[in-house]
Amino acid sequence: MTTNLIDRPPTRGEISVRARYGGAMAAEESADLSIDSTDSIDDAVEAAWAAGDPDALRLAWDHYGRLVFTYCARALSDREAAADCTQETFVGAWRSRERFDPERGTLAGWLIGIARYRVIDVHRTAARTPVPSSGLADGDQQPGHADE
């Protein structure tokens, strides 16, 4: 059983971004920066992602998690499978984050592209899974049962 990782919707109007001091993140020196525009949020998340900032995964999850989950849920019609697909999308995206090129598109578009292939994988796996059936025609007896 999987844990539903879409417990809370991401905030759209404000997002906290830690300020960088001397190239290192300092938790005690972090400052909350309020970002009002969705474009600014997208830019901040994409910049953090492209830089490989460890906080970028959480920022991306908070900002794009609902979008990716909604895409997966509509494509799969199963919330649990959609939650798994969403998680696999973000894990896979983070592992291959060096492939993201902000010049070629947005982070949201890149994540949806990854989710699309995850959804296809789920459908392929389901198609290969045999459906259990009794394999008996009407009137056939169960194996091991003789007429008495």
C-alpha positions in Angstrom: 0.0 0.0 0.0 1.3 3.4 -0.8 1.1 6.6 1.1 -0.8 9.4 -0.7 1.8 12.1 -1.0 -0.8 14.6 -2.3 -2.0 15.4 1.2 -1.9 19.2 0.9 -2.4 21.4 -2.1 0.5 23.5 -3.0 0.3 27.2 -2.3 0.1 29.3 -5.4 0.3 32.9 -4.1 3.3 32.6 -1.9 6.3 30.3 -1.6 9.2 30.4 0.7 12.6 30.4 -0.8 15.7 30.4 1.2 18.2 33.1 0.5 21.6 32.0 -0.4 24.6 33.4 1.5 28.0 32.9 0.1 26.8 30.0 -2.1 25.9 27.9 0.9 22.5 27.4 2.4 22.4 28.4 6.0 19.2 27.4 7.8 19.7 29.9 10.6 20.3 32.7 8.0 17.5 31.7 5.7 15.1 34.4 4.8 11.5 34.0 3.6 11.1 35.8 0.3 7.5 36.4 -0.8 7.0 35.8 -4.5 3.6 37.1 -5.8 3.6 36.2 -9.4 3.1 32.7 -10.7 5.7 33.5 -13.4 8.1 34.5 -10.7 7.4 31.3 -8.8 8.0 29.2 -11.9 11.2 31.1 -12.6 12.4 30.6 -9.0 11.6 26.9 -9.0 13.2 26.3 -12.5 16.3 28.2 -11.5 16.7 26.2 -8.3 16.1 23.0 -10.2 18.6 23.8 -13.0 21.2 24.7 -10.3 20.6 21.3 -8.6 19.6 23.0 -5.3 18.6 20.3 -2.8 15.5 22.4 -1.9 14.3 22.4 -5.5 12.7 19.0 -5.3 10.4 20.2 -2.4 9.7 23.5 -4.2 8.8 21.6 -7.4 6.7 19.2 -5.5 4.8 22.0 -3.8 4.3 24.0 -7.0 3.8 21.3 -9.6 2.7 18.2 -7.6 -1.0 18.9 -8.0 -0.6 19.4 -11.8 1.3 16.1 -12.2 -1.1 14.2 -9.9 -4.1 15.5 -11.8 -2.6 14.5 -15.1 -1.8 11.0 -13.8 -5.2 10.6 -12.1 -7.1 11.5 -15.2 -5.0 9.2 -17.4 -5.1 6.3 -15.0 -8.6 6.6 -13.3 -7.1 5.3 -10.1 -5.9 7.6 -7.3 -3.5 5.2 -5.7 -1.9 4.4 -9.1 -1.8 8.2 -9.8 -0.1 8.9 -6.5 2.5 6.2 -7.3 3.0 7.6 -10.8 3.4 11.1 -9.5 6.0 10.0 -7.0 7.9 8.1 -9.6 7.7 11.1 -11.9 9.4 13.4 -9.4 12.0 10.8 -8.3 12.9 10.1 -11.9 13.0 13.8 -12.8 15.2 14.6 -9.8 17.6 11.7 -10.7 17.9 13.1 -14.3 17.7 16.8 -13.4 20.8 17.5 -15.4 18.7 16.8 -18.6 16.3 19.6 -17.9 17.1 22.6 -20.1 15.2 25.8 -19.3 16.0 27.0 -22.8 13.9 24.2 -24.4 10.8 24.4 -22.2 9.3 24.8 -18.8 9.8 22.6 -15.8 6.1 22.0 -15.7 6.1 20.8 -19.3 9.2 18.6 -18.7 7.5 17.0 -15.6 4.3 16.3 -17.6 6.4 14.7 -20.3 8.0 12.4 -17.8 4.6 11.7 -16.2 3.2 10.8 -19.7 5.8 8.1 -20.1 5.2 6.8 -16.5 1.4 6.6 -17.4 2.3 4.6 -20.5 4.4 2.3 -18.5 1.5 1.7 -16.1 -0.8 0.8 -19.0 1.8 -1.5 -20.5 2.3 -3.3 -17.2 -1.5 -3.7 -16.8 -1.8 -5.0 -20.3 0.9 -7.7 -19.7 -0.7 -8.8 -16.4 -2.8 -11.9 -17.1 -6.4 -11.7 -15.9 -7.1 -14.8 -13.7 -9.9 -16.9 -15.1 -11.1 -20.3 -14.2 -10.4 -21.6 -17.8 -13.4 -23.9 -17.5 -16.1 -24.0 -20.1 -19.7 -24.5 -19.0 -20.3 -28.1 -17.9 -16.6 -28.8 -17.3 -15.7 -30.2 -13.9 -13.2 -28.8 -11.5 -9.9 -30.6 -11.6 -9.6 -33.3 -9.1 -13.4 -33.8 -8.7 -14.7 -37.0 -10.1 -18.3 -37.7 -10.8 -19.8 -39.6 -8.0 
